[in-house]
Amino acid sequence: MACDRCGAPAVEWLRYNGEHLCRAHFLDFVERRVKREFRSQVDLVGGERIAIGMSGGKDSSTTAALLAKFLENRHDVELVGVTIDEGIASYRPQGIDYARRLCARLGIEHRLLAYTDTVGHAMDDVVVVDPEAIPCSYCGPFRREALNRAAREVDADYVATGLNLDDTAQSILMNVARGDIEKLARMGPHETRQPGLVPRIQPLRMIPEKEVYLYALLRGIEFHDATCPYAERAQRGRFRDIVHRLEEESPGTRHAIVSGYDRMRPLLQAEFPPASLNACARCGEPTVNEICKACELRERIARLETARELGSTS
């Protein structure tokens, strides 16, 4: 197939709009959309620091590379790569290496923060202590706490994540299916600042996962191409399959889900304004309750560990 814009050999067919694009026009197509999304989420005045949550995978690596490209002439804006080490021995060390190398290549600082330093437990240990639980039910709250803490420690004004279009559409449907309208209203990108919370931005939220993957390959962005060994037990996998089937049958469904949500979002936010936050009675992190979710889970692990010890002793 030939590129619809210049006649050169096409590298991608965008089923949702019917366009065939060559390498040059595909790269430009992605960059223009990401830049437009980034500018709609952040109004840079100078002096900002943006932390980038970097797992070493394709999405966060592409986010880092694109932001570095967009801001290469903005010497008054600083980027910092932040990697969270969940403590998954068969998976995370390779991702850390990729993230560290990319930051060195881009000329930006890289920071590492481990669950063992924030919650006191590696995920490999958590899975052993609570084998019946879905690992993501622990990892999600732990990751949010760690990433927010890391962003605060580097004095970041924003923290950028690598959520792509597929991720965003899945999250919207998951919250709808659960009836969690309040959580739906508070999804990122965040437009308000709350004490103790660093606003999250999502530059890739309108870029399909496949296009992120292709962009990284064409740009020569090295990334850790692996899946978390505990991901197969996550509920998100079912919604990933649902969104994939919908998109296959009706190209453009992912964009429609996110665009429709964006139109409803002001109404949802009016109904559910930002909650008043307290300092967690255990760790001091911001929370809507007396004790944050991460600390609730920490205490659950402690109880399970005590029960195991008593059981083994008896």
Stockholm file with secondary structure:
# STOCKHOLM 1.0

chainA/1-314         MACDRCGAPAVEWLRYNGEHLCRAHFLDFVERRVKREFRSQVDLVGGERIAIGMSGGKDSSTTAALLAKFLENRHDVELVGVTIDEGIASYRPQGIDYARRLCARLGIEHRLLAYTDTVGHAMDDVVVVDPEAIPCSYCGPFRREALNRAAREVDADYVATGLNLDDTAQSILMNVARGDIEKLARMGPHETRQPGLVPRIQPLRMIPEKEVYLYALLRGIEFHDATCPYAERAQRGRFRDIVHRLEEESPGTRHAIVSGYDRMRPLLQAEFPPASLNACARCGEPTVNEICKACELRERIARLETARELGSTS
#=GR chainA/1-314 SS CBCTTTCSBEEEEETTTTEEEEHHHHHHHHHHHHHHHHHHHCCCCSSCEEEEECCSSHHHHHHHHHHHHHTTTCTTCEEEEEEEECCCTTTHHHHHHHHHHHHHHHTCEEEEEEHHHHTSCCHHHHHHHCTTSCHHHHHHHHHHHHHHHHHHHTTCSEEECCCCHHHHHHHHHHHHHHTCHHHHHTCSSCCSCBTTBCCEECTTTTSCHHHHHHHHHHHTCCCCCCCCTTGGGCTHHHHHHHHHHHHHHSTTHHHHHHHHHHHHHHHHHHHSCCCCCEECTTTCCEESSSSCHHHHHHHHHHHHHHHHHHHHHC
#=GC SS_cons         CBCTTTCSBEEEEETTTTEEEEHHHHHHHHHHHHHHHHHHHCCCCSSCEEEEECCSSHHHHHHHHHHHHHTTTCTTCEEEEEEEECCCTTTHHHHHHHHHHHHHHHTCEEEEEEHHHHTSCCHHHHHHHCTTSCHHHHHHHHHHHHHHHHHHHTTCSEEECCCCHHHHHHHHHHHHHHTCHHHHHTCSSCCSCBTTBCCEECTTTTSCHHHHHHHHHHHTCCCCCCCCTTGGGCTHHHHHHHHHHHHHHSTTHHHHHHHHHHHHHHHHHHHSCCCCCEECTTTCCEESSSSCHHHHHHHHHHHHHHHHHHHHHC
//
